Amino acid sequence: MTASRYAELARVTRGGFIESRHLGSVVVLDPTGAVRLAAGVPDEPVLLRSTLKPVQALACLAAASADGDPAGTGAASLSDALRYGPALAIAAGSHTGDDRHVDLVRELLATASLTDEALGCPVDWPEDEPTRERLIRAGAQRERVRMNCSGKHAAMLVACVARSWPTQGYLDPAHPLQQHIADTVTRLAGTPVGPVTVDGCGAPLLGLPLTGLARTFQALVLAPQGSPEAQVADAMRAHPEYVGGWHGHPNTDLMRARPGVLAKGGAEGVLGVATPDGHAVAVKVIDGSPRATTVIALAALDAAGVPVDGADTLRQVPVLGGGEPIGVVTAAIDWTTPRSTQRTD
């Protein structure tokens, strides 16, 4: 795929000079599921990275809740643990590894009588800078529980214990849990997953076209109240600090700025956003930079006539020179597909 197939989505200006341009694809669905706006190649499969975590969390919750607890094995209490708002939010999030995140992940593991050692994600330093500096000064080492995906992995392990599935090998694509996750993604996206590879945390990494990704976010915000889908969306929106962090995290900041909006980004420039009325946006920046994805998503919603007031500070990213603002990253979307009333499925 050549770069000429993609649309310009954002520009980086420094001192009035256009220094860089971000190319990629973006699609906006209206509440009926029709494509409202599109640019680039929105039907090309992309690797979803952590943007898929809300659907993985949904699959874990549904798996843990599937059969109740007729034999008194404790499965009901495990599904209740996953339903707890902050725990479900951290399962769907990419936390920054501060102590509150770590405590919650460990509490979730403890409900299944597991410890950090059961986590299959790699060791890492926390992304939260003050926490990382404090731990390094104290002589601490990298830990699995500090890795930003540990909440997702804890939820996967809890679901396995609740269903009496083996916790060993829970990251194998052939494992019952991973098959259940793939089936859940296919159901919400309305299209089969593919390609399938391995994410940075070691979990199976699924691909979808951006149109399919947008459908999954739309399905979460439009789900009936009380359904597992709605529980995931409600938990993320009620506890955005567990989806990202307490300060300086774009997903958290967007959900705080626009209450009711659902947002989750991933590595390599992927982002999904949905509004309470069912508009949904999916973004992929092909150079892999995430710095403009929130800017692009907000511009796309604005272009589709969706109010984005309250998020003005997120509509551009400052470019610094000598520590002072000297330019900005702004959206500059080259809409390559006209407004459409055709459904995408």
C-alpha positions in Angstrom: 0.0 0.0 0.0 1.5 3.3 -1.1 1.3 6.5 0.9 -0.6 8.1 -1.9 -3.6 6.0 -1.0 -3.9 7.7 2.4 -5.3 11.1 3.2 -3.6 14.0 5.0 -5.0 14.0 8.5 -2.9 16.5 10.5 -0.1 19.1 10.1 2.7 20.1 12.4 3.7 23.7 12.1 6.7 25.3 13.8 7.2 29.0 13.6 4.6 29.2 10.9 6.4 26.6 8.7 4.8 23.2 8.0 7.4 20.9 9.4 5.5 17.5 9.1 2.3 16.0 7.9 0.5 12.9 9.3 -1.2 10.7 6.7 -3.7 7.9 7.4 -7.3 7.0 7.4 -10.4 8.0 9.4 -14.1 7.1 9.3 -17.1 8.5 11.0 -20.3 6.5 11.4 -23.7 8.1 12.1 -25.9 6.5 14.7 -27.6 4.3 12.1 -24.2 2.7 11.2 -23.9 4.6 7.9 -20.6 6.1 6.8 -21.0 9.9 7.4 -17.4 10.9 6.5 -14.3 9.0 5.4 -10.8 9.7 4.4 -7.9 7.5 3.2 -8.5 3.8 3.2 -11.0 3.0 6.0 -11.7 -0.5 4.7 -8.1 -1.6 4.9 -7.3 -3.9 7.9 -5.2 -2.4 10.6 -3.8 -3.9 13.8 -5.9 -2.5 16.6 -3.4 -2.6 19.5 -4.8 -1.4 22.8 -7.8 0.3 21.1 -9.4 -3.2 21.2 -9.1 -3.5 25.0 -12.8 -2.5 25.7 -14.0 -5.4 23.6 -11.4 -7.7 25.2 -12.7 -6.6 28.6 -16.3 -7.2 27.4 -15.4 -10.7 26.3 -13.8 -11.4 29.7 -16.9 -10.1 31.6 -19.3 -12.1 29.4 -17.2 -15.3 29.8 -17.0 -15.0 33.6 -20.7 -14.4 33.8 -21.8 -17.0 31.3 -22.9 -19.9 33.4 -23.5 -18.3 36.8 -22.2 -20.5 39.7 -24.5 -23.4 40.2 -21.8 -25.6 41.7 -20.6 -23.0 44.2 -17.2 -22.7 42.6 -16.9 -19.0 43.2 -17.5 -18.0 39.6 -20.3 -15.7 40.6 -18.1 -13.7 42.9 -15.4 -13.5 40.2 -17.9 -12.1 37.7 -18.9 -9.6 40.3 -15.3 -8.6 40.8 -15.0 -7.9 37.0 -18.3 -5.9 37.1 -16.8 -3.5 39.8 -16.5 -0.2 37.9 -12.8 0.7 38.4 -11.8 -3.0 37.8 -13.7 -3.2 34.6 -12.3 0.2 33.5 -8.7 -0.9 34.2 -9.4 -4.1 32.3 -10.4 -2.0 29.3 -7.6 0.5 29.8 -3.9 1.2 29.4 -3.1 2.4 32.8 0.0 4.5 33.6 1.2 2.2 36.4 0.9 4.4 39.5 0.3 2.8 42.9 -3.5 3.0 42.7 -3.5 1.1 39.4 -1.2 -1.5 40.7 -3.3 -2.0 43.9 -6.4 -2.5 41.8 -4.8 -5.0 39.5 -3.5 -7.0 42.5 -7.0 -6.9 44.1 -8.5 -8.3 40.9 -6.0 -11.1 40.8 -6.5 -11.9 44.4 -10.2 -12.6 43.8 -9.0 -15.5 41.7 -6.3 -16.5 44.3 -3.6 -15.4 41.8 -0.6 -13.1 42.2 1.6 -11.0 39.8 3.4 -14.2 38.8 0.4 -15.4 36.8 0.5 -12.3 34.5 1.7 -13.1 31.0 2.7 -9.6 30.1 6.3 -8.5 30.2 8.0 -6.6 33.0 8.0 -2.8 32.6 8.5 0.5 34.3 5.3 2.5 34.9 4.5 5.2 32.3 3.7 7.7 35.1 6.9 9.7 35.3 6.8 10.6 39.0 6.1 7.0 40.0 8.8 5.7 37.7 11.4 8.1 39.1 10.4 7.3 42.7 10.8 3.6 42.0 14.1 4.0 40.3 15.5 6.1 43.2 14.3 3.4 45.6 16.2 0.7 43.7 13.1 -1.1 42.5 13.0 -3.3 39.4 10.6 -3.5 36.5 7.4 -5.5 37.3 4.7 -7.1 35.2 2.0 -5.4 37.3 3.4 -2.0 36.3 3.0 -2.8 32.6 0.2 -0.8 31.1 -1.7 -3.9 29.9 -1.7 -5.7 33.3 -5.3 -4.8 33.9 -6.3 -6.6 30.7 -4.2 -9.6 31.6 -5.7 -9.8 35.1 -9.2 -9.7 33.7 -8.3 -12.5 31.3 -7.0 -14.6 34.1 -10.1 -14.0 36.3 -12.3 -15.0 33.4 -10.3 -18.2 32.9 -10.6 -19.2 36.6 -14.3 -18.4 36.6 -14.9 -20.7 33.6 -12.4 -23.4 34.8 -10.3 -22.8 31.7 -6.5 -23.2 32.2 -4.6 -20.2 33.2 -1.4 -21.7 31.7 -1.3 -20.8 28.0 -4.1 -18.2 28.3 -2.4 -16.1 25.6 -2.4 -18.8 23.0 -4.7 -17.9 20.2 -6.2 -21.4 20.4 -7.1 -21.0 24.1 -10.9 -20.9 24.8 -10.7 -17.4 26.1 -8.9 -16.0 23.1 -11.3 -17.8 20.8 -14.2 -16.2 22.7 -12.5 -12.8 22.4 -12.1 -13.2 18.6 -15.8 -14.3 18.3 -16.9 -11.2 20.4 -14.9 -8.9 18.2 -16.3 -10.4 15.0 -19.9 -10.1 16.4 -19.5 -6.4 17.3 -17.5 -5.4 14.2 -19.8 -7.3 11.8 -16.7 -8.6 10.0 -14.2 -11.4 10.6 -10.9 -10.5 12.3 -7.6 -10.6 10.5 -4.7 -10.5 10.4 -3.8 -12.1 13.7 -0.4 -11.6 15.3 1.1 -10.9 18.7 0.7 -7.6 20.6 3.5 -6.0 22.6 2.1 -7.4 25.8 2.1 -11.0 24.4 -1.7 -11.3 23.9 -3.1 -12.1 20.5 -3.3 -9.0 18.3 -6.3 -8.8 16.0 -6.8 -6.7 12.9 -10.0 -5.1 11.5 -10.8 -2.4 9.0 -11.5 1.0 10.6 -15.1 0.7 9.7 -15.3 -2.5 11.8 -13.4 -0.8 14.7 -15.9 2.1 14.6 -18.8 -0.4 14.8 -17.4 -2.0 18.0 -17.3 1.4 19.8 -20.8 2.2 18.5 -22.1 -1.1 19.8 -20.7 -0.4 23.2 -22.4 3.1 23.6 -25.7 2.0 22.1 -26.1 -1.2 24.0 -29.1 -1.6 26.3 -28.6 -0.4 29.8 -27.4 -3.2 32.1 -26.0 -5.3 29.2 -22.3 -6.4 29.4 -21.5 -3.9 26.6 -23.1 -1.1 28.5 -21.4 -2.1 31.7 -18.0 -1.8 30.0 -18.8 1.6 28.5 -20.3 2.9 31.7 -17.2 1.8 33.7 -14.8 3.5 31.4 -16.7 6.7 31.3 -17.3 6.8 35.1 -13.6 5.9 35.9 -11.5 7.4 33.1 -8.5 7.6 35.4 -8.3 3.8 35.3 -8.5 3.8 31.5 -5.4 6.0 31.3 -4.1 8.0 34.3 -4.8 10.8 36.7 -3.1 13.5 34.6 -1.9 14.1 31.1 -3.5 11.1 29.4 -5.4 11.9 26.2 -8.1 9.2 26.6 -8.8 10.2 30.2 -8.8 13.9 29.4 -11.2 13.5 26.5 -13.7 11.5 28.5 -13.5 14.1 31.3 -13.9 17.0 28.8 -16.9 15.4 27.1 -18.9 13.4 29.6 -20.5 10.4 27.9 -17.9 10.0 25.2 -16.0 6.7 25.1 -12.4 6.8 24.0 -9.6 4.3 23.8 -6.3 4.7 21.9 -3.6 2.2 21.0 0.0 2.1 19.9 1.0 3.0 16.3 -1.6 5.7 15.9 -4.9 3.9 16.4 -7.9 5.5 18.2 -11.6 4.7 18.6 -14.2 7.2 19.9 -17.9 7.1 20.3 -20.4 9.7 21.5 -23.5 8.9 23.6 -25.9 9.3 20.6 -24.0 6.7 18.6 -21.6 8.6 16.4 -18.4 6.7 16.2 -14.9 7.6 14.8 -11.9 5.3 14.1 -8.5 6.7 13.2 -5.2 5.2 12.0 -2.1 7.3 11.4 0.2 5.3 9.1 3.5 6.7 10.5 2.5 5.2 13.9 2.5 8.5 15.8 -0.3 8.9 18.3 0.3 12.6 19.0 -2.5 13.8 16.6 -5.1 11.1 16.9 -7.3 12.9 19.5 -7.0 16.1 17.4 -8.1 14.2 14.3 -11.0 12.4 16.0 -12.4 15.7 17.4 -12.1 17.4 14.0 -13.9 14.5 12.3 -16.8 14.7 14.8 -16.9 18.4 14.3 -17.0 18.0 10.5 -19.9 15.5 10.9 -21.9 18.1 12.9 -21.3 16.5 16.4 -20.7 19.1 19.2 -17.2 18.9 20.6 -17.4 22.0 22.9 -15.6 21.5 26.2 -12.7 19.8 24.5 -11.1 22.9 23.0 -7.7 22.3 24.6 -7.5 18.8 23.0 -8.1 20.1 19.5 -4.4 21.0 19.0 -1.1 19.8 20.5 1.6 22.5 21.3 4.9 22.3 19.5 7.7 23.5 21.7 10.9 25.4 21.0 13.2 26.0 23.9 10.4 24.8 26.2 8.0 27.4 24.9 5.1 27.0 22.5 6.3 27.8 19.0 3.8 26.0 16.9 0.9 23.5 16.9 -0.3 20.1 15.7 -3.7 20.6 14.1 -6.1 18.5 12.1 -6.1 19.0 8.3 -8.3 16.2 7.0 -8.4 15.7 3.3 -11.9 14.2 3.1 -11.7 11.8 0.2 -15.1 10.2 0.5 -18.3 12.4 0.3 -21.0 12.2 2.9 -22.9 9.0 2.4 -26.1 7.4 3.4 -25.0 3.9 2.5 -24.6 1.4 5.3 -21.2 -0.1 5.8 -22.6 -3.6 6.5 
